[in-house]
Amino acid sequence: MASSVAKVLVFAGSAREGSLNKQLAKLAARRIEALGGKATFSDLKAYPLPAVR
């Protein structure tokens, strides 16, 4: 029987480099990994998104 590992996609709603939300999202991803889960951090800055006004 295969063990079940939680897989979580983590991202912040900000593309700004110094964003507190991005820092917290990275911290959450590290904690998930430390607790035995599989976390994927996705940076919105890597994707060409239209600017929202």
Summary of the structure (lengths in Angstrom):
residues: 53
radius of gyration: 13.5
end to end distance: 50.1
largest distance: 50.1
contacts: 101
relative contact order: 0.29
helix: 34%
strand: 15%
